[in-house]
Amino acid sequence: MDIVKNHYEKLAATVIANLQKRQMEGYYCPTAQEAVETALSLLPKQAVVGFGGSITLAQTGMLDALKTRPLTQLLDRSAAQTDEEKENIYRSHFSADAYFMSSNAITAGGELVNIDGTGNRVAALIYGPKEVMILAGMNKIVPSVEEAISRVRNTATPPNCIRLARKTPCASTGICSDCLTPDCICSQIVITRRSGIPGRIKVFLIGETLGF
């Protein structure tokens, strides 16, 4: 048996049990394809769907699957022609049937840790959409909240700033300097320790290395 695969399965079982204690649902999917299929199976046949910026959603094929799924209305900010239209799409996410995103880090204890720039992604995670579907590679699992925040700042944010062409210290040095520069994408740090609505947040842990 593949040792890494076996480790992922055992670790995922631990995380899923702890998510359940926090009123969140967890699923382990060995491959991205299985995660996409499982997530789609939990969507209503007719659904209004929003999503946050995520490399993982693109890598897994989740976004492509949503775009081609019959009877799905995808609230896609990339289709906006003006800043006003983009803002309206952001706000429409709060009344969506489902909101798709990844998580910057997930603790073994079942906490979600996310850092956001404008706050639209974490706002939808906290409140609004009927369901939140989170796809995350097992590379994002860490032992504690402290290590999760460190991971987000030093592993996830620097490449994201490079991807977004942000002029931040971490884009140049590769490590967080706790900056307050105009291009900073670390405006909010949100720790989700529990879902107030049982089962609203669904986490799909994928046995692959995905995202930053």
C-alpha positions as CSV (number, residue, x, y, z in Angstrom):
1,M,0.0,0.0,0.0
2,D,1.2,3.5,-0.8
3,I,2.4,4.9,2.5
4,V,1.5,8.5,1.7
5,K,-2.0,7.5,0.6
6,N,-2.4,5.4,3.8
7,H,-1.3,8.4,5.9
8,Y,-3.7,10.7,4.1
9,E,-6.6,8.4,4.8
10,K,-5.8,8.1,8.5
11,L,-5.3,11.9,8.9
12,A,-8.4,12.7,6.9
13,A,-10.5,10.4,9.2
14,T,-9.2,12.4,12.2
15,V,-10.0,15.7,10.6
16,I,-13.5,14.6,9.5
17,A,-14.3,13.4,13.0
18,N,-13.3,16.7,14.4
19,L,-15.2,18.6,11.7
20,Q,-18.3,16.7,12.8
21,K,-17.9,17.9,16.4
22,R,-17.9,21.4,15.0
23,Q,-21.1,20.9,13.0
24,M,-19.3,20.7,9.7
25,E,-19.5,17.8,7.3
26,G,-16.3,16.2,6.0
27,Y,-15.6,13.9,3.1
28,Y,-12.3,12.2,2.0
29,C,-11.8,11.8,-1.7
30,P,-8.5,10.2,-2.9
31,T,-8.6,12.1,-6.2
32,A,-9.8,15.5,-7.4
33,Q,-12.2,13.8,-9.8
34,E,-13.9,12.0,-7.0
35,A,-14.2,15.3,-5.0
36,V,-15.8,17.0,-8.0
37,E,-18.3,14.2,-8.5
38,T,-19.1,14.0,-4.8
39,A,-19.6,17.8,-4.5
40,L,-21.9,17.8,-7.6
41,S,-24.0,15.0,-6.2
42,L,-24.8,17.1,-3.2
43,L,-26.0,20.1,-5.2
44,P,-29.7,20.6,-6.0
45,K,-30.6,19.9,-9.7
46,Q,-31.3,23.6,-10.1
47,A,-28.8,25.7,-8.3
48,V,-27.5,29.3,-8.1
49,V,-23.8,28.9,-7.4
50,G,-21.0,31.4,-6.4
51,F,-17.3,30.8,-5.9
52,G,-14.3,32.5,-4.4
53,G,-10.9,33.0,-6.0
54,S,-9.1,29.6,-5.8
55,I,-6.3,27.8,-7.6
56,T,-7.6,24.5,-6.2
57,L,-11.1,24.9,-7.8
58,A,-9.3,25.4,-11.1
59,Q,-6.9,22.6,-10.7
60,T,-9.5,20.0,-9.7
61,G,-11.8,20.9,-12.6
62,M,-14.5,22.0,-10.2
63,L,-15.1,25.3,-12.0
64,D,-15.2,23.7,-15.4
65,A,-17.7,21.2,-14.1
66,L,-19.9,24.0,-12.7
67,K,-19.8,25.9,-15.9
68,T,-21.1,23.0,-17.9
69,R,-23.5,21.5,-15.4
70,P,-27.1,21.8,-16.7
71,L,-29.5,24.0,-14.8
72,T,-26.7,25.7,-12.8
73,Q,-26.5,29.5,-12.7
74,L,-22.9,30.4,-12.1
75,L,-22.3,33.8,-10.5
76,D,-19.0,34.5,-12.2
77,R,-17.3,37.8,-11.4
78,S,-15.0,37.4,-14.4
79,A,-18.0,38.1,-16.6
80,A,-18.5,41.6,-15.1
81,Q,-17.9,44.5,-17.5
82,T,-17.7,47.2,-14.8
83,D,-16.6,47.5,-11.2
84,E,-20.3,48.0,-10.3
85,E,-21.3,44.7,-12.0
86,K,-18.5,42.9,-10.1
87,E,-19.6,44.3,-6.8
88,N,-23.2,43.2,-7.6
89,I,-22.0,39.7,-8.3
90,Y,-20.1,39.6,-5.0
91,R,-23.2,40.6,-3.1
92,S,-25.4,38.1,-5.0
93,H,-23.2,35.3,-3.6
94,F,-24.9,35.8,-0.3
95,S,-28.2,34.5,-1.6
96,A,-26.7,31.6,-3.6
97,D,-27.7,28.0,-3.0
98,A,-24.0,27.1,-2.8
99,Y,-20.7,28.8,-2.6
100,F,-17.5,27.0,-3.6
101,M,-14.0,27.9,-2.3
102,S,-10.9,26.3,-0.8
103,S,-9.4,27.0,2.6
104,N,-5.9,28.4,3.1
105,A,-5.4,25.9,5.9
106,I,-7.3,23.4,8.0
107,T,-6.2,22.1,11.4
108,A,-6.2,18.5,12.4
109,G,-8.7,19.6,15.0
110,G,-11.2,20.7,12.4
111,E,-10.7,24.5,12.3
112,L,-10.6,26.4,9.1
113,V,-8.2,29.3,8.7
114,N,-8.4,31.8,5.9
115,I,-6.8,35.1,5.1
116,D,-8.6,37.4,2.6
117,G,-7.9,40.7,0.9
118,T,-11.3,42.3,0.1
119,G,-13.2,39.9,2.4
120,N,-15.8,38.7,-0.1
121,R,-14.7,35.1,0.2
122,V,-14.6,34.9,4.0
123,A,-17.8,36.9,4.3
124,A,-19.6,34.2,2.2
125,L,-18.0,31.5,4.3
126,I,-19.3,33.1,7.5
127,Y,-22.9,34.0,6.3
128,G,-25.2,34.0,3.4
129,P,-25.1,31.1,1.0
130,K,-27.2,28.1,2.0
131,E,-24.2,25.8,1.7
132,V,-20.5,26.3,1.5
133,M,-18.5,23.7,-0.4
134,I,-14.7,23.7,0.4
135,L,-12.3,21.7,-1.7
136,A,-8.8,21.3,-0.2
137,G,-5.7,19.2,-0.8
138,M,-4.3,17.3,2.1
139,N,-1.2,19.5,1.9
140,K,-3.2,22.1,3.7
141,I,-3.7,20.1,6.9
142,V,-1.6,21.4,9.8
143,P,-1.6,20.5,13.5
144,S,-2.7,23.8,15.1
145,V,-4.2,27.3,14.4
146,E,-0.9,28.9,15.0
147,E,0.8,26.7,12.4
148,A,-2.2,27.3,10.1
149,I,-1.7,31.1,10.2
150,S,2.0,30.6,9.6
151,R,1.3,28.4,6.7
152,V,-1.1,30.9,5.1
153,R,1.3,33.8,5.6
154,N,4.5,32.1,4.5
155,T,3.4,29.3,2.1
156,A,0.1,30.5,0.5
157,T,0.2,34.2,0.4
158,P,3.6,34.9,-1.3
159,P,2.9,32.8,-4.4
160,N,-0.6,34.3,-4.5
161,C,0.8,37.8,-4.5
162,I,3.2,36.8,-7.3
163,R,0.2,35.4,-9.2
164,L,-1.8,38.6,-8.7
165,A,1.2,40.8,-9.5
166,R,0.9,42.5,-6.1
167,K,3.8,44.7,-5.0
168,T,4.2,43.3,-1.5
169,P,7.4,42.4,0.5
170,C,6.5,38.7,0.5
171,A,6.3,38.7,-3.3
172,S,9.9,39.8,-3.4
173,T,11.3,37.9,-0.4
174,G,9.0,34.8,-0.3
175,I,8.2,35.4,3.4
176,C,5.6,37.4,5.3
177,S,6.7,40.7,6.8
178,D,3.4,41.5,8.4
179,C,3.1,44.4,5.9
180,L,0.4,47.1,5.6
181,T,1.2,48.0,2.0
182,P,-1.5,49.1,-0.5
183,D,-1.3,45.8,-2.3
184,C,-1.5,43.7,0.9
185,I,-4.0,40.8,0.5
186,C,-4.0,39.9,4.2
187,S,-6.8,42.2,5.5
188,Q,-8.9,39.7,7.4
189,I,-7.8,36.6,9.3
190,V,-10.8,34.3,9.9
191,I,-10.8,31.2,12.1
192,T,-13.9,29.1,11.7
193,R,-14.1,27.0,14.8
194,R,-17.7,25.9,14.3
195,S,-20.6,26.1,11.9
196,G,-23.6,27.8,13.6
197,I,-25.9,25.9,11.1
198,P,-25.3,22.2,11.2
199,G,-24.0,20.8,8.0
200,R,-23.9,24.1,6.1
201,I,-20.2,23.9,5.6
202,K,-19.0,20.8,3.7
203,V,-15.3,20.1,3.5
204,F,-13.9,17.8,0.7
205,L,-10.4,16.6,1.7
206,I,-8.5,15.5,-1.4
207,G,-5.6,13.1,-1.3
208,E,-3.5,15.2,-3.6
209,T,-1.3,18.3,-3.4
210,L,-3.4,21.2,-4.6
211,G,-3.3,25.0,-4.4
212,F,-0.8,27.0,-2.5
